[in-house]
């Protein structure tokens, strides 16, 4: 029956019409750049929608459109059709891939705002006869330009024509160690997202010191953001790996790049064909969901929720998270149905960037009968929202509440710096209690191995509009903020103070089983830290009978526990 239901979802998930042109991915990156640019430009016109066939692209064609073997257009024919289209109208850009690879992000921006296809002057293939209108010659205008110079040019000439910001690495080595300030180009550029960046006319940049205070690049970066027409908080597509500290990308969440404005990332550097998938009708009404089982709080029990983390990354949703969903369904099939609920984090931006994916995932969760969505870190954007200016915080809350409504959830995740929890509890989290749409906030500590003293021994704080504390009485909406409890897998860790986040299954079960009866908590499973579904499944099997796994009701359970504890205190006075 489960397999039949799965096949049924393949037939009902699609709202977009299949692409009209398909092209295989060429081997050289300058030609890949042309293909990706053309896909972006062609998808602006519904009569010429196009699609690159490589990687997970065929999987989604099968899932959404039931297409297994699309008819592939040759590279040269595809390029001609692109140049002759109403969108491009024979326009092209010249650049030098050997001397100007570091300027590639800027070339992509120009391709979008000028609706033109980039051609490498080193290409052995002659310029197509369909490329007749040279609209920009980077070999001349950008001669001897550094990335900051080319970015300055785009800022001065095309800022108001762009719709938002993006960052894709043009091929720099890992910016760590000796290369942390001045990396070299050592590999091919990141091109997977280019079709969307061109389609949406994104201001694409990659300044290796763009987020480093007191640098010239940082000054320009801040000026661009200040003068831009983009909505605030600013969402940054792609991925920022410009500064690596202890193996982590320090500025990946974007918030620290400019504290004068709210900024966050939509992780998507490896997401392909987004210019096509965004053509589907966006999700504007709440997605279907499994009803929350009626759970009456019992003070003799311990309640816990498991969040499957890292769903903020569109790359994961495109590929690896599909595998996890299939694994989950197989597990449930072996036990004649799912035995406990999971909360799956998912980027809210998939609601409009790839709405067919969102609908597909919602259908898969329905098959479990129990699972629901949760918002990933930190709600609407991967960010540290407590650091936002207050006006951007307020907009962020509104955006996150909208996302939660469409994803049919009341649970969000929030990452903050270890030194900021007190301020977050006093001023940031109470904002969610105003409307009560978000009734549970599962927090994650950055860096994860530092203590979170603001929570003390409490597993959660209950917030009203004014403050978060252990017991908040009175009328009005409430939001529960759970103390950081991240599980990064079972392999252990040599990092100081990191054992708690890397416990094996037995140790984790011992900890949870040992909580005082009546406790309520939530665990965030970091999949890219090493955690997996099997860890959760094995853990649940060895939890005590008094431990109950719940889903979106975790906030309600904590509120009920808080009321029960307050009642006991009053009775003992």
Phi, psi and omega in degrees: 000320180299319179294322179295319178296321179298317178296325179297320181294330178297332184273336187253354189283332192281135171240349180261151174280150180301151177300153180267336180232136177236142180219139175283153183280126178287173187271328184269144184291328175299323177287325175299321177299319178296315180300311182297320178298314181297321178297319177297314182291316182295326181286354171288342181245117184297344181275350183228032181305139186225169191203131175269132184257100174192164179056224182283005183301319183291329180297315182287328174300320180291315184293319186267318186247358182057039178253120181256324184229078180292152176282119187272130174275138180294157182303310184294319179294318179298317181296318179296316179298324178295311183293332180271358184289163178295333181285315186272317178052048171072009183281142177214164180237140175254139176207169182245109183295335183281324183252349187235023179298324179296341180268003186305318178305321180290321177301320179296319178300315179298320179301323180287311185284336180259357181051054185224154183262128179285135175236131180278127182292347179269357183294130180290336178286136179294155178298129181302147178296342180279349176266097188243346185240103177281115182257345178200129178247096182293334180296336179259306184295323182257021182301123180065019178281140167274164179307323181294325180291316181293321178295321176300320180298313180298318178302316184284330188252335190224007185305313185288351177270352182266157186251354181171184184250151175213158177223120171230138185285121181284359177130018179290148172296164178306124186276071179217172180057227181293338183265014188294330180256327183227075180285162177250157172285118185232356183209179178289161182282161173279116187239353187305322186272356188303321182302319179288321181298320177290312181306313187267002180056054180278144172282099185262128180215163173206089178259117188297339176242021185296335180254001182272117181305147175075001176269158178295323180294322179293321178299316179293318180304312180297323180294319178300312181297317182298318186270356186288156175270009189285148176299148176248144355301151183279127174261135183246115178282162177093226180196139182252105174241042184282347186209109186254124179235121180052040178083356181250147179275104193300323185256015187300329180279353175072336187304321184283353180287333180202100183281358177279350181212149176290130178222143177209165185256146164249093185300120189197014187301332182256015183273127186250154176061026182293331177297331175279311187296334179286355179287338182292158179299125182294158177283116182239354174234153184306136177292151178297150185211159174285133179297146178285122179301144177289117180236120177263125184301133179233117185292352177269359180251167170242134183247138182216144175240145178246123175256126175278111192276178172071018177285358177292339186274114180298331177300319179294316181297329180290330189226281191296327181292333173300318181295320179296319179298317178298320178297318179299315180295324177294319177300316182293325180295323182292334183251021180056043178118155180292138185262349181203154181274152170236152174251117184262116175289141181212137181299128177293343182285346175291343180298333179235336179282326178210065186300331176295327175295315181301315180294322179298313180297321178299321179294323179294320179295326177299328180294334180284338183072351186230324191287153179221170175274157166222154176283143182277179175298134348245054186103239185294329180222150169289110190194179171243081191295338177299336180274353180292153165302151188300321181297325178284329174299316182296318177296321180298317178298315178300315179297318181293321177295321175298315179301315182298320179298315182290328179271002177056051179220164175234013185242132174230165177247149182218126175259132173220162178288146185302332182274359189246008185293322179299313179294324178297316181293323183279327190232333187267302186297328177303339180297331179287338182282344184303311181259340177072012178291319172266113180251000177214127177240115179264117188262156177225136186271139176232119350294152191291340187265004179270153182291151177247078189294334184297334180274344183058227178269358182286139175278344180199164172235143176258129185250139161252196184290348187251326187200158172248130177209184184293315182230113179244109181268193177088173180277172178105172181289152178229150173227134180261132176249117183271139176300141180307128177214084184264142176238114185259015181112181190250011188275000181076177182205144174263359179287133181304137176063021183252008184295323183301328182271357184229031181293147172285173186300316182297316180293321179294318178297319179299319180296311183293316179298336182273355177298148176301140178301140184097353181289153177224132182206171178220145179240133178258115181271115180273105184291321180280359173266354177123351180287158179207169183296326180299325177300313180295315183298317179293323180295313182301325182293338182248011174285151180295161181296337182278353181265126180241129178272127179236172181246245184292351177278004184299323177295316179297323179296319179293321178295319178296320178297320180296318179295317180297318180292323179293323179296318179298319179298316181296323181289335181271350180282000000 
